[in-house]
Amino acid sequence: MHSTRLSVEGMTCASCVGRVERALNSTTGVSNANVNLATETAEVTFDAPADVAGLVAALDKAGYPARTEEVTFDVQGMTCASCVGRVERALAALEGVREASVNLAAETAQVRYLAGVQDVQSLTKAIAKSGYDARARMDREAAPVNRKADEARVLRKRLVLAAALTLPIFVIEMGGHLIPALHHWWMMTVPEWLWRMVQFALTCVVLAGPGWVFFSKGIPSLLRGGPDMNALVALGSGAAFAYSTVVTFWPQAVPMGAQNVYFEAAAVIVTLILLGRWLEAGAKGARVRRSANLPGCVPMWRGSNAQGL
């Protein structure tokens, strides 16, 4: 029996965990697969004919690919093409190495490997066993990586943009319900058709920009018959946007009493889900920072000039 730990991308809820576990357990040779949503990992126990490549293929088919990482080594001692081949074979022989490319002129080796199956230390040892000294550039030149902190920073940028575009729509539409005078003043000041066009434009940018991640991941999962949270967000915001667009450009297609637009609903859905994802990534990044003692990191709410979270 063999066991391996794979880092899995794309899981957002318990349903995703169940789909990943079923995909792995249905692979011939797998005796047990336990998936952890918090750490985004899968612990798999298997025997022949199952292998790591087969497990990765099962994850790809399920729509939750195994996470890969890349590292560049400075390799000393190579003098000819035979040396290059020796290093490449030593790296390719390691389980979990997806690609290894050695450049004799630059004296470097670029390796792409499965996170959790291999690490930089084991790759360095493999090169050393082939007879060459190697140092990973990330060890010498880069600070320790907090992936969740990086993810939180990306989500924060998307959230800020989505919130800035959503706020005008939300204030005018929802504020009009709370303060009737605001609604009457706005309707007398701005023509209805113009305001609907503005809402359409702002919501288009929200969905096609910060919110596109939900459609790019959710629609494929829906087509595979395994919808996840991304699919729910895409369906909810997409339905509100599509109906409102029809009412805006082809009002005759719907009854007179149903000619209402819901652009604010589409934009708010995306913005709130991005807010939740940002808070989740920030909490996980803080936990990684504490467990790994990453330097130079401060909580995201204590300033935007921090290097991490």
C-alpha positions as CSV (number, residue, x, y, z in Angstrom):
1,M,0.0,0.0,0.0
2,H,1.1,3.5,-0.8
3,S,-0.1,6.9,0.6
4,T,0.2,10.4,-0.7
5,R,-1.1,13.8,0.0
6,L,-2.4,16.0,-2.8
7,S,-3.2,19.7,-2.6
8,V,-6.5,20.3,-4.4
9,E,-7.7,23.5,-6.0
10,G,-11.2,24.8,-6.4
11,M,-13.0,23.4,-3.3
12,T,-15.3,25.8,-1.7
13,C,-17.9,23.8,0.3
14,A,-18.7,20.4,1.8
15,S,-20.3,19.3,-1.5
16,C,-17.0,19.9,-3.2
17,V,-15.3,17.7,-0.6
18,G,-17.8,15.0,-1.3
19,R,-17.2,15.1,-5.1
20,V,-13.5,15.0,-4.7
21,E,-13.7,12.0,-2.3
22,R,-16.0,10.1,-4.6
23,A,-13.8,10.8,-7.6
24,L,-10.7,9.5,-5.8
25,N,-12.5,6.5,-4.1
26,S,-13.9,5.4,-7.5
27,T,-10.4,5.1,-8.9
28,T,-9.4,1.4,-9.1
29,G,-6.8,0.6,-6.5
30,V,-7.7,3.4,-4.0
31,S,-8.6,2.0,-0.6
32,N,-9.3,5.3,1.2
33,A,-9.4,9.0,0.4
34,N,-10.0,11.7,3.0
35,V,-10.4,15.3,1.9
36,N,-9.9,18.3,4.2
37,L,-11.6,21.5,3.1
38,A,-9.7,23.7,5.6
39,T,-6.3,22.7,4.4
40,E,-7.4,21.9,0.8
41,T,-5.7,18.6,0.8
42,A,-6.6,15.0,0.0
43,E,-4.9,12.1,1.9
44,V,-5.1,9.0,-0.4
45,T,-4.2,5.4,0.4
46,F,-3.8,3.2,-2.7
47,D,-2.2,0.2,-4.3
48,A,-1.6,-1.0,-7.9
49,P,-3.0,-0.4,-10.4
50,A,-3.6,3.1,-9.0
51,D,-0.8,5.6,-9.1
52,V,-0.3,9.3,-8.5
53,A,-0.8,10.1,-12.2
54,G,-4.2,8.3,-12.1
55,L,-5.2,10.2,-9.0
56,V,-4.3,13.5,-10.7
57,A,-6.3,12.5,-13.7
58,A,-9.3,11.7,-11.6
59,L,-9.2,15.1,-9.9
60,D,-8.9,16.8,-13.3
61,K,-11.9,15.0,-14.5
62,A,-13.9,15.9,-11.4
63,G,-13.0,19.6,-12.0
64,Y,-10.7,20.0,-9.0
65,P,-7.2,19.8,-10.3
66,A,-4.2,19.0,-8.1
67,R,-2.2,22.1,-7.3
68,T,1.3,22.3,-8.9
69,E,4.2,24.5,-7.9
70,E,7.3,25.6,-9.8
71,V,10.8,26.2,-8.6
72,T,14.1,27.1,-10.4
73,F,17.4,25.7,-9.3
74,D,20.9,27.0,-9.9
75,V,22.8,23.8,-10.8
76,Q,26.6,23.7,-10.6
77,G,28.9,21.2,-12.2
78,M,27.1,20.5,-15.5
79,T,29.5,20.5,-18.5
80,C,27.7,18.8,-21.4
81,A,24.4,17.5,-22.7
82,S,25.0,14.3,-20.8
83,C,24.9,16.2,-17.6
84,V,21.7,17.8,-18.6
85,G,20.1,14.5,-19.3
86,R,21.3,13.0,-16.0
87,V,19.7,15.8,-14.0
88,E,16.5,15.7,-16.0
89,R,16.2,11.9,-15.5
90,A,16.8,12.2,-11.8
91,L,14.1,14.8,-11.4
92,A,11.6,13.1,-13.8
93,A,12.0,9.8,-11.8
94,L,10.5,11.4,-8.7
95,E,6.8,10.8,-8.1
96,G,4.8,13.9,-8.5
97,V,7.2,15.7,-10.8
98,R,5.2,16.9,-13.8
99,E,7.9,18.6,-15.8
100,A,11.7,19.1,-15.5
101,S,13.7,21.3,-17.9
102,V,17.4,21.9,-17.6
103,N,19.3,24.7,-19.3
104,L,23.0,24.0,-19.7
105,A,23.9,27.6,-20.7
106,A,22.1,29.2,-17.8
107,E,23.0,26.3,-15.5
108,T,19.4,26.2,-14.2
109,A,16.7,23.6,-13.8
110,Q,13.1,24.5,-13.8
111,V,10.8,22.0,-12.2
112,R,7.0,21.8,-12.0
113,Y,5.7,19.4,-9.3
114,L,2.6,18.4,-7.4
115,A,2.3,20.3,-4.1
116,G,2.3,17.9,-1.2
117,V,3.8,15.0,-3.1
118,Q,7.2,16.6,-3.5
119,D,9.0,19.6,-2.0
120,V,12.0,21.7,-2.7
121,Q,14.2,19.7,-0.3
122,S,13.5,16.4,-1.9
123,L,14.1,17.9,-5.4
124,T,17.5,19.3,-4.2
125,K,18.5,15.9,-2.8
126,A,17.6,14.2,-6.1
127,I,19.9,16.6,-8.1
128,A,22.6,16.1,-5.5
129,K,22.4,12.3,-5.9
130,S,22.9,12.7,-9.6
131,G,26.2,14.4,-8.8
132,Y,25.5,18.1,-9.0
133,D,25.2,20.9,-6.5
134,A,21.9,22.7,-6.6
135,R,20.3,25.6,-4.7
136,A,16.7,26.7,-5.1
137,R,16.4,30.3,-6.0
138,M,13.3,30.6,-3.8
139,D,15.3,29.6,-0.8
140,R,17.9,32.2,-1.3
141,E,16.0,35.1,-2.9
142,A,12.4,34.9,-1.8
143,A,10.6,35.1,1.5
144,P,8.4,32.1,2.6
145,V,5.3,32.0,0.5
146,N,1.8,32.3,2.1
147,R,-0.5,31.3,-0.7
148,K,-3.6,32.2,1.2
149,A,-2.2,35.6,1.9
150,D,-1.6,36.1,-1.8
151,E,-5.1,34.9,-2.6
152,A,-6.5,37.4,0.0
153,R,-4.7,40.3,-1.7
154,V,-6.1,39.4,-5.1
155,L,-9.6,39.0,-3.6
156,R,-9.3,42.4,-1.9
157,K,-8.6,44.1,-5.2
158,R,-11.6,42.4,-6.8
159,L,-13.8,43.3,-3.8
160,V,-12.8,47.0,-3.9
161,L,-13.6,47.3,-7.6
162,A,-16.9,45.4,-7.3
163,A,-17.9,47.4,-4.2
164,A,-17.1,50.7,-5.9
165,L,-19.2,49.8,-8.9
166,T,-22.1,48.3,-6.9
167,L,-22.4,51.1,-4.4
168,P,-24.1,53.7,-6.6
169,I,-26.7,51.1,-7.8
170,F,-27.3,49.8,-4.3
171,V,-27.7,53.3,-2.8
172,I,-30.1,54.6,-5.4
173,E,-32.2,51.4,-5.7
174,M,-32.4,50.3,-2.1
175,G,-32.2,53.9,-0.7
176,G,-35.3,54.7,-2.7
177,H,-37.3,52.0,-0.9
178,L,-36.2,53.3,2.5
179,I,-36.5,57.0,1.7
180,P,-39.4,57.6,-0.8
181,A,-38.3,61.2,-1.2
182,L,-35.0,60.1,-2.6
183,H,-36.7,57.8,-5.1
184,H,-39.0,60.6,-6.3
185,W,-36.2,63.1,-6.5
186,W,-34.0,60.7,-8.5
187,M,-36.8,59.8,-10.9
188,M,-37.5,63.4,-11.6
189,T,-33.9,64.2,-12.1
190,V,-32.6,61.3,-14.2
191,P,-34.7,59.7,-17.0
192,E,-35.5,56.1,-16.2
193,W,-34.1,54.8,-19.5
194,L,-30.8,56.5,-18.8
195,W,-30.5,55.2,-15.2
196,R,-31.2,51.6,-16.5
197,M,-28.4,52.0,-19.0
198,V,-26.0,53.2,-16.3
199,Q,-27.0,50.2,-14.1
200,F,-26.5,47.9,-17.1
201,A,-23.0,49.2,-17.8
202,L,-21.9,49.1,-14.1
203,T,-23.2,45.6,-13.6
204,C,-21.6,44.4,-16.8
205,V,-18.2,45.5,-15.5
206,V,-18.9,43.8,-12.1
207,L,-19.8,40.5,-13.7
208,A,-17.2,40.5,-16.5
209,G,-14.4,41.7,-14.2
210,P,-14.3,40.8,-10.5
211,G,-17.2,38.4,-10.8
212,W,-16.0,36.5,-13.9
213,V,-14.3,33.9,-11.7
214,F,-17.7,32.6,-10.6
215,F,-18.8,32.1,-14.2
216,S,-15.4,30.6,-15.4
217,K,-15.6,28.0,-12.7
218,G,-19.3,27.6,-12.0
219,I,-20.6,27.1,-15.6
220,P,-18.1,24.2,-16.3
221,S,-19.1,22.5,-13.0
222,L,-22.7,22.9,-13.9
223,L,-22.2,21.3,-17.3
224,R,-20.4,18.4,-15.6
225,G,-23.5,17.8,-13.5
226,G,-21.7,18.7,-10.3
227,P,-22.7,22.3,-9.5
228,D,-20.8,24.0,-6.7
229,M,-21.0,27.4,-4.9
230,N,-19.5,29.1,-8.0
231,A,-22.3,27.7,-10.1
232,L,-24.9,29.0,-7.6
233,V,-23.5,32.5,-7.7
234,A,-23.3,32.4,-11.5
235,L,-26.9,31.3,-11.8
236,G,-28.2,33.8,-9.3
237,S,-26.4,36.8,-10.6
238,G,-26.6,35.7,-14.2
239,A,-30.4,35.2,-14.1
240,A,-30.9,38.7,-12.5
241,F,-28.7,40.3,-15.0
242,A,-30.2,38.5,-18.0
243,Y,-33.8,39.3,-17.0
244,S,-32.9,43.0,-16.3
245,T,-31.1,43.2,-19.7
246,V,-34.2,42.0,-21.5
247,V,-36.4,44.5,-19.7
248,T,-34.0,47.3,-20.5
249,F,-33.5,46.7,-24.2
250,W,-36.7,44.7,-25.1
251,P,-39.4,45.7,-22.6
252,Q,-42.2,44.4,-24.9
253,A,-41.1,40.9,-24.2
254,V,-42.5,41.0,-20.6
255,P,-45.9,42.0,-19.2
256,M,-46.3,45.7,-18.3
257,G,-46.4,45.0,-14.5
258,A,-43.2,42.9,-14.6
259,Q,-40.9,45.4,-16.3
260,N,-38.6,45.8,-13.3
261,V,-34.9,45.5,-13.4
262,Y,-32.7,43.8,-10.8
263,F,-29.2,44.9,-11.7
264,E,-28.5,45.7,-8.1
265,A,-29.2,42.1,-7.1
266,A,-26.7,40.7,-9.6
267,A,-24.0,43.1,-8.5
268,V,-24.7,42.7,-4.8
269,I,-24.6,38.9,-5.0
270,V,-21.1,39.0,-6.5
271,T,-19.8,41.7,-4.1
272,L,-21.0,39.9,-1.0
273,I,-19.6,36.5,-2.1
274,L,-16.3,38.2,-2.8
275,L,-16.4,39.7,0.7
276,G,-16.9,36.3,2.2
277,R,-14.1,34.7,0.2
278,W,-11.8,37.6,1.1
279,L,-12.5,37.2,4.9
280,E,-12.1,33.4,4.6
281,A,-8.7,33.7,2.7
282,G,-7.6,36.3,5.2
283,A,-8.4,34.0,8.2
284,K,-6.6,31.0,6.6
285,G,-3.6,33.2,5.7
286,A,-3.3,34.4,9.3
287,R,-3.4,30.8,10.5
288,V,-0.7,29.8,8.0
289,R,1.4,32.8,9.1
290,R,1.2,31.8,12.7
291,S,2.0,28.2,12.1
292,A,4.9,28.9,9.8
293,N,6.1,32.0,11.6
294,L,6.2,34.0,8.4
295,P,8.1,37.3,8.8
296,G,6.9,40.7,7.7
297,C,3.2,39.9,7.8
298,V,0.5,42.0,9.5
299,P,-3.3,41.6,9.5
300,M,-4.9,43.0,6.3
301,W,-7.0,45.4,8.4
302,R,-3.9,47.1,9.7
303,G,-2.8,48.7,6.5
304,S,-2.4,48.2,2.8
305,N,1.4,48.5,2.7
306,A,2.0,45.1,4.4
307,Q,3.9,42.5,2.5
308,G,1.4,39.8,3.6
309,L,-1.7,39.4,5.8
